[in-house]
Amino acid sequence: MDTPLTRNTSSASLSSLEYEHDMDRHQMFDFLDHLSLTTQLTKTIPTKARQKASEIKDAAIRQRNKIKGNQDIDRLRQQMIKQMEKMETRLGTATAINSTEKYTFAIGLVTIFFVGYVMGHAPEYLHIIYTVLFCFLMPIRAYTYRKKEYHYFLADLCYFVNFLTLLYLWVFPSSERLFISCYSLTTGTLSWAVITWRNSLVLHSLDKTTSAFIHIFPPVLFHVIVHVLDQDYKSHRFPGAVKVESWKMVQGLVWTSIAYAIWQSLYHFFITIRRKDKIRAGRVTSFEWLRRSYSKTPLGKFVNGLPEPFPVVAFTAIQFGYQLGTMLFCPIWYSYGYLSGCFMTFILFTASYNGATYYIDVFGKRFQKELQLLQAEVAQWQDTNQMIISPTLMPNMANPEKKSAQSVWLKDIEDDGHPTSYQENKDVSDIKL
């Protein structure tokens, strides 16, 4: 049976329809709410992740800066330690050099006094003293010059003359010709070289003392042989000197020129020719040194302006002319002992004056430069020290409660910025610069 349609039935149906519509509406809103929440989470999670990543990054940067600061402290600390060690080495080396120079000065002064005493009291032993000193000083000169690559200077005329002197003293004392050559070269070239090349008697320097020795002692020795030695002893020990009763200029020029020619030939063969490659590579010789030292003088410009090989020829001719010019006074020195003694005194005075000039001018300026260099090192050391204790490099120092490796190390630093361990050895603050 069919059910009739009524109003109540219609109302119920409408209510049911509205209820279903509400259910559908709630389900749609709920879906939209879930969709909104998902969207919000999608936006929030990356933001927080970026914030967290930024925090982690900032923490890593702070840790890196802290580690970098520690590394900078360690690096600066090592630099300061190296600078202190360098300063200690320089001070220790200077102390050792000063001690050696003191002994050299004292020994040199005593030697001069002893030589003067022997000249007046026992002149027959002077040639022995010369030989002993020569055998002591020349190996040292050869070693130091070889080490500095100056050994080509050992072939110069002054060493050749000293070698001829030894030959006359111990091998050919009866040779009249060798005596004439030695006397002319010693009282001529060697003596005047003290004036020409400004040889200095600097007793604390073994090198300069050796140079003064090889230029001054030989002429003094021949002055003693000619004017001081007893005639009987001289006839027995140096008969070649007794044979020359008076000085003959022509004879002196001839035999001395022969000796000079022998030396010059040997020098050019063994040095100029056979060692030319090493000389071109920079090895120093007396000729090259003179060319550079006097390059601005008119004579130097003339010699250097000549085409090769004429500069060497011009230098040889000038040196030979210098030798002949210094020999012109030999007859006076040989004939008059008083004038010869005055000339020897003048040579010694000139070397002493040059030495005094060296002490006051050259050595004083060199010492001033050493002090300025030491002052710069002290200033650099202090700057490094200030960098180490700078708050920008040490953020932990702002908080005294926080201790780090830097603060532990800084306990060793006194108020004036000097490490305690260094002050126990040498206090650089006591150095007045």
Order of alpha helices (4+ residues) and beta strands (2+ residues): alpha-alpha-alpha-alpha-alpha-alpha-alpha-alpha-alpha-alpha-alpha-alpha-alpha-alpha-alpha-alpha-alpha-alpha
